[in-house]
Amino acid sequence: MIDTSVFKDKKVAFCTLGCKLNFAETSYIGKMLIDNGFRKAKKSEKADVCIINTCTVTEVADRKCRQAISKMAKNNPNAFVIVIGCYAQLKPNDIAKIPGVNLVLGANEKFNILEHLEKIDGQSDCKIFHTKIAEIKNFHPACSQEDRTRHFLKVQDGCDYFCTYCTIPFARGRNRNATIAETVCEAKKATTEGAKEIVITGVNIGAFGKTTGENFFSLIAELDKIDADVRFRISSIEPDLLTDEIIDFVAKSKHFAPHFHIPLQAGNDEVLKLMKRHYDRQLFAEKINRIKATMPDAFIGVDVIVGMRGETQERFDDSRSFIENLPISQLHVFSYSERPNTKALEITPKVSDKDKKLRSEILHELSEIKIKKFYESQKGKQVQVLWEATERNGKIFGFTENYIKVQTNFDKSKINTVTTETLGNIEIIDGEIIYNKK
């Protein structure tokens, strides 16, 4: 039994880097700590405990994590500093060397954080608690909330794909999930707490069900039955797991938004093979075209990696041409990053940093063209806007079902409400396209 009295009025501060899944898990851990006596530190206060949830998807991500850890330790000089997340799982010894760090918890141990916090008195040296990734079997559900209008519901963790460029299976382990019944229960709980939008998130959500004998389609079908004023978004889903059945269901569902985020990674089949992806570009195009055939106004975001080892100029040009002809809405462009112990390091030729930068710029420009074209196609349409809490320059912002950002004059009463609006004129603010309501 944990003596929670030692936590009473202790101030805790969080820093989360990386994906939506990390935010969901930080929120879960935060709620657990607050339920056991902690309170969240105000911006003006020094924290007693600092928790940094890390990412390690690229070398840039690693660097940002190191900077965030150092900053938290410096700004809270007497705090007990704990580092969790993917970077903590993959490189615990490197993190332990950062001045100010007291505790490093691996992928399994981060959910037992209360047990570790109970023993912190008098600890001066940095300790590491770390389970081999192959031994991690447990699934911990989580749903973020806090200051967000949107909630992020963790439905799945881990990945069995082992793409040649990726370290995520080594950081999060194999595919696993809770049951549909348990997951729906978490979603219902979020709606009772006021959630108007829930984003379904995980590492490889389309693989949901492997550990329970269920499947992702059955999950979304059950979520759609929830009797509440809420909409769901499907976050990143692999194209080979995005079945026609799922697409057709979303098109006719009560609660699911016409919004898809699908990783392509490369539009050239030779590069896809080098990456050990589970599809070719023909299948990818078929999925995009089916979405547009059933949901013409759907927003489709696509991930692409540039500069992968083996991506010759000819292969890049072929990839760019393929992407240019897809009816998608936006690209999320990432430069390939060398990750230790990945199979991609065995591939040649290596792409220079100069070429990576140039290719990234080319696809970013293409993305700007795509998203502007999509936004312009929506002008004058009547939409449902969920208004968020953020105020900027006297404006309030919200998102439509198909993920168009809308602004109007700030009105506190609008926060976390859905209103019917007509899309008026486009403005570009800090490089971001935003619609004014008519």
C-alpha positions in Angstrom: 0.0 0.0 0.0 1.4 3.4 -1.0 1.4 6.1 1.7 -0.1 8.9 -0.4 0.1 11.4 2.6 3.7 12.1 1.6 2.4 13.6 -1.6 -0.1 16.1 -0.1 0.3 19.6 -1.7 3.5 18.6 -3.5 3.7 20.6 -6.8 4.3 18.7 -10.0 5.2 20.1 -13.5 5.0 18.3 -16.8 6.7 18.7 -20.2 5.6 16.5 -23.0 7.3 16.1 -26.4 6.3 14.1 -29.4 3.1 12.4 -30.5 -0.5 12.6 -29.3 0.0 9.3 -27.6 2.6 10.9 -25.3 0.1 13.7 -24.4 -2.6 11.1 -23.6 -0.1 9.2 -21.3 1.1 12.3 -19.6 -2.5 13.3 -18.9 -3.2 9.8 -17.4 -0.1 10.0 -15.2 -1.0 13.6 -14.2 -4.5 12.6 -13.1 -3.1 9.7 -11.1 -0.7 12.0 -9.3 -3.4 14.6 -8.6 -5.8 12.0 -7.3 -3.1 11.0 -4.8 -2.3 14.4 -3.3 -0.2 16.3 -5.8 -1.3 19.5 -7.4 -0.2 21.0 -10.7 2.4 23.7 -10.3 1.4 27.2 -11.5 3.7 28.9 -14.0 4.9 31.3 -11.2 5.8 28.4 -8.9 8.8 26.1 -8.6 7.8 22.5 -8.8 8.7 19.8 -6.3 8.6 17.1 -9.0 9.2 17.6 -12.8 8.2 14.9 -15.3 9.5 15.0 -18.8 7.8 12.6 -21.3 10.1 12.2 -24.2 10.2 11.3 -27.9 13.0 9.7 -30.0 11.6 9.5 -33.5 14.5 11.5 -34.9 17.9 12.9 -33.9 16.2 16.3 -33.7 13.7 14.9 -31.3 16.5 13.5 -29.1 18.1 16.9 -29.1 14.9 18.7 -28.1 14.4 16.2 -25.3 17.9 16.9 -23.9 17.2 20.6 -24.1 13.8 20.2 -22.4 15.2 18.1 -19.6 18.0 20.6 -18.9 15.6 23.5 -19.0 13.2 21.9 -16.5 16.0 21.0 -14.1 17.4 24.6 -14.3 14.1 26.3 -13.9 13.2 24.1 -10.9 16.6 23.8 -9.1 15.3 21.8 -6.1 12.9 19.5 -7.9 13.0 15.8 -8.3 13.4 15.3 -12.0 11.9 12.2 -13.7 12.3 11.3 -17.4 9.9 8.9 -19.1 8.9 8.1 -22.6 10.5 6.6 -25.7 13.9 8.3 -25.3 14.0 7.1 -21.7 13.4 3.5 -22.9 16.1 3.6 -25.7 18.8 5.7 -24.1 18.4 5.7 -20.3 22.2 5.8 -19.6 22.6 8.9 -21.7 19.7 10.6 -19.9 21.1 9.7 -16.5 24.2 11.7 -17.3 22.2 15.0 -17.8 22.8 17.2 -14.7 19.7 17.4 -12.5 18.0 14.1 -13.5 17.1 11.9 -10.5 15.1 9.1 -12.1 14.7 7.5 -15.5 11.7 5.2 -16.0 11.4 2.8 -19.0 8.2 2.1 -21.0 6.7 -0.2 -18.4 7.9 1.5 -15.3 6.4 5.0 -16.0 3.0 3.7 -15.1 4.3 2.7 -11.6 5.5 6.2 -11.0 3.8 6.6 -7.6 5.7 3.6 -6.2 9.0 5.3 -7.2 8.0 8.7 -5.9 7.3 7.2 -2.5 11.0 6.3 -2.2 12.6 9.6 -3.3 13.5 11.0 0.2 17.3 11.3 0.4 18.0 10.1 -3.1 20.8 12.1 -4.7 22.2 9.9 -7.4 20.2 9.1 -10.6 18.5 5.8 -10.7 17.3 3.8 -13.7 14.4 1.4 -13.8 14.1 -0.3 -17.1 12.5 -3.5 -18.5 13.7 -5.2 -21.7 11.2 -4.2 -24.4 10.5 -7.9 -25.3 9.2 -8.4 -21.7 6.6 -5.6 -21.8 3.2 -7.1 -22.2 0.8 -4.8 -20.2 -1.4 -2.2 -21.8 -2.3 1.0 -19.9 -5.3 2.9 -21.3 -5.1 6.7 -21.2 -7.2 9.7 -22.3 -5.8 13.3 -22.3 -7.9 16.2 -21.3 -6.6 19.1 -19.1 -6.7 22.3 -21.1 -7.6 20.7 -24.4 -11.0 20.8 -26.0 -10.1 17.7 -27.9 -9.4 14.5 -25.9 -6.9 11.9 -27.1 -8.0 8.3 -26.4 -5.2 5.7 -26.4 -6.6 2.5 -27.8 -3.4 0.6 -28.7 0.3 0.6 -28.0 3.4 -0.9 -29.7 4.1 -2.0 -33.2 5.0 -5.3 -35.0 6.0 -3.8 -38.3 9.7 -3.1 -37.8 10.1 -0.6 -40.8 13.8 -0.3 -41.5 14.1 3.4 -40.5 12.0 3.2 -37.3 12.9 2.6 -33.6 9.4 2.7 -32.3 9.0 -1.1 -31.8 12.2 -0.9 -29.7 10.9 2.0 -27.6 7.3 0.8 -27.2 7.3 -2.9 -27.7 4.9 -5.2 -29.5 1.3 -4.5 -30.5 -1.2 -4.7 -27.6 -4.5 -3.2 -26.5 -7.4 -3.3 -24.0 -10.7 -4.9 -25.0 -13.4 -3.0 -27.0 -15.6 -2.9 -23.9 -12.8 -1.3 -21.8 -11.9 1.2 -24.5 -15.6 2.2 -25.0 -15.8 2.7 -21.2 -12.9 5.2 -21.4 -14.6 7.1 -24.2 -17.9 7.3 -22.3 -16.0 8.6 -19.3 -14.5 11.3 -21.4 -18.0 12.4 -22.7 -19.3 12.6 -19.1 -16.3 15.0 -18.4 -17.4 17.2 -21.3 -15.5 15.9 -24.3 -17.0 17.1 -27.6 -14.3 15.5 -29.7 -12.2 12.4 -29.1 -9.2 11.5 -31.2 -8.4 7.8 -31.4 -4.7 7.4 -31.0 -2.0 4.8 -30.6 1.2 3.6 -32.3 -0.5 1.5 -35.0 -4.2 1.8 -34.3 -5.3 -0.2 -37.3 -3.7 -3.3 -35.6 -6.1 -2.9 -32.7 -7.4 -6.2 -31.4 -4.5 -8.6 -31.9 -4.2 -9.3 -28.1 -8.0 -9.6 -27.5 -9.2 -11.4 -30.7 -11.1 -8.3 -31.9 -10.4 -5.7 -34.6 -10.4 -2.0 -35.3 -13.6 -1.9 -37.4 -15.5 -3.5 -34.5 -14.1 -0.9 -32.1 -15.2 2.1 -34.2 -18.6 0.5 -34.7 -19.1 0.3 -31.0 -17.8 3.8 -30.4 -20.3 5.1 -32.9 -23.1 3.7 -30.8 -22.3 6.0 -27.8 -25.3 8.2 -27.0 -23.5 11.5 -26.6 -22.9 14.8 -28.4 -19.4 13.9 -29.5 -17.4 13.4 -32.6 -14.5 11.0 -33.2 -11.4 11.4 -35.3 -9.2 8.6 -36.5 -5.5 9.6 -36.1 -2.7 8.1 -38.1 -3.7 4.7 -39.6 -1.6 2.5 -41.9 -2.9 2.3 -45.5 -2.8 -1.5 -45.5 -5.0 -1.5 -42.4 -7.4 1.1 -43.6 -10.0 -1.3 -45.1 -12.7 -0.3 -47.5 -15.1 -1.4 -44.8 -13.7 1.3 -42.4 -13.8 4.0 -45.1 -17.4 3.2 -46.0 -18.4 3.1 -42.3 -16.9 6.5 -41.6 -18.8 8.0 -44.6 -22.1 6.9 -43.1 -21.4 7.1 -39.3 -23.1 9.3 -36.8 -20.0 10.4 -34.9 -16.9 9.9 -37.0 -15.4 12.9 -38.8 -14.4 12.9 -42.5 -10.7 13.3 -41.6 -7.9 10.9 -42.3 -4.2 10.9 -41.5 -2.4 8.2 -43.5 1.4 7.6 -43.6 2.7 7.2 -47.2 6.4 7.8 -46.4 7.4 7.4 -50.0 5.6 7.6 -53.3 8.1 5.3 -55.1 7.7 1.6 -54.9 11.5 0.8 -54.7 11.9 3.1 -51.7 8.8 1.6 -50.0 10.5 -1.8 -50.4 13.7 -0.5 -48.8 11.6 0.9 -45.9 9.8 -2.5 -45.6 6.4 -0.9 -45.7 3.4 -3.2 -46.1 1.9 -1.8 -49.2 2.7 -0.3 -52.6 1.7 3.0 -54.0 -1.1 1.6 -56.1 -2.9 0.4 -52.9 -2.3 3.8 -51.3 -3.8 5.6 -54.3 -6.8 3.3 -54.2 -7.5 4.2 -50.5 -7.2 7.9 -51.2 -9.6 7.7 -54.2 -12.1 5.6 -52.3 -12.1 8.2 -49.5 -12.7 11.0 -52.0 -15.4 9.0 -53.8 -17.4 8.4 -50.6 -16.5 11.7 -48.8 -15.6 14.4 -51.3 -15.0 17.0 -48.6 -12.8 14.8 -46.4 -9.5 16.2 -45.2 -6.6 13.8 -45.9 -3.2 14.5 -44.3 -0.2 12.4 -45.5 3.2 11.7 -43.9 6.2 11.6 -46.2 9.9 11.0 -45.4 12.5 12.6 -47.6 16.2 11.6 -47.9 15.8 7.9 -46.9 18.9 5.9 -47.7 18.4 4.6 -51.2 16.2 7.5 -52.3 18.0 8.5 -55.5 17.1 11.7 -57.3 15.2 9.7 -59.9 13.2 7.9 -57.1 12.5 11.2 -55.4 11.2 12.8 -58.6 9.0 9.8 -59.2 7.6 10.1 -55.6 7.0 13.8 -55.9 5.1 13.3 -59.2 2.9 10.6 -57.6 2.1 12.7 -54.6 1.3 15.7 -56.8 -1.4 13.8 -58.5 -3.1 12.5 -55.3 -6.3 14.3 -54.2 -4.9 14.9 -50.7 -5.2 18.0 -48.5 -1.8 18.4 -46.7 1.7 16.8 -46.4 3.6 16.3 -43.2 7.2 16.2 -44.4 10.0 14.7 -42.3 13.7 14.4 -43.2 15.1 10.9 -42.7 17.2 10.6 -39.6 19.8 8.0 -38.9 18.6 5.9 -35.9 20.9 3.4 -34.1 20.3 -0.3 -34.6 17.9 0.1 -37.6 18.2 -1.9 -40.8 18.2 1.3 -42.9 21.8 1.9 -41.9 22.8 -1.0 -44.2 21.2 0.6 -47.3 23.1 2.7 -49.9 23.4 5.3 -51.3 23.2 7.8 -48.4 21.4 11.1 -49.2 23.4 14.2 -48.4 22.0 16.8 -45.9 21.9 19.3 -48.8 19.6 17.1 -50.9 17.4 16.3 -47.9 16.9 20.0 -47.3 16.1 20.7 -50.9 13.7 17.8 -51.2 12.0 18.8 -48.0 11.5 22.3 -49.3 10.0 21.0 -52.6 7.4 18.9 -50.7 6.6 21.7 -48.3 5.8 23.9 -51.3 3.6 21.2 -52.7 1.8 20.9 -49.4 1.1 24.6 -49.4 -0.5 24.3 -52.8 -2.5 21.3 -51.7 -3.9 22.8 -48.5 -4.8 26.1 -50.1 -6.6 24.4 -52.9 -8.5 22.3 -50.4 -9.5 25.3 -48.2 -10.6 27.2 -51.3 -12.9 24.3 -52.3 -14.8 24.7 -49.0 -15.7 28.4 -49.2 -19.3 29.1 -48.6 -20.1 25.7 -47.2 -22.1 25.2 -44.0 -20.1 23.5 -41.3 -20.1 22.4 -37.7 -17.4 24.2 -35.7 -16.1 23.0 -32.3 -14.7 26.1 -30.6 -11.5 25.8 -28.5 -10.3 27.6 -25.5 -7.3 29.4 -27.0 -7.6 33.2 -27.4 -5.2 35.1 -29.7 -5.5 38.7 -30.6 -9.1 38.9 -29.5 -10.1 35.8 -31.6 -11.4 32.4 -30.8 -10.5 29.4 -33.0 -12.2 26.1 -33.8 -12.2 23.2 -36.2 -14.8 21.9 -38.6 -15.6 18.2 -38.9 -13.2 18.0 -41.8 -10.4 19.8 -39.9 -10.7 23.3 -41.3 -9.5 26.0 -38.9 -12.0 28.8 -38.4 -11.8 32.0 -36.4 -14.3 34.7 -35.1 -14.3 37.3 -32.3 -13.6 35.9 -28.9 -16.6 34.8 -26.9 -15.9 32.8 -23.8 -19.4 31.2 -23.9 -18.4 29.5 -27.2 -15.6 27.4 -25.6 -16.2 23.7 -26.1 -19.5 24.2 -27.9 -20.4 23.3 -31.5 -22.1 25.9 -33.7 -23.3 25.8 -37.3 -21.4 28.3 -39.4 -20.8 29.3 -43.0 -17.2 29.6 -44.2 -16.4 33.1 -45.4 -13.1 34.5 -46.4 -9.6 33.0 -46.0 -6.9 34.8 -44.0 -3.2 33.7 -43.8 -1.9 34.3 -40.3 1.7 33.5 -39.5 1.8 31.3 -42.5 -1.4 29.4 -41.5 -4.6 29.4 -43.5 -7.6 30.2 -41.4 -11.2 30.7 -42.4 -13.4 33.5 -41.1 -16.9 32.6 -40.3 -19.3 34.4 -42.7 
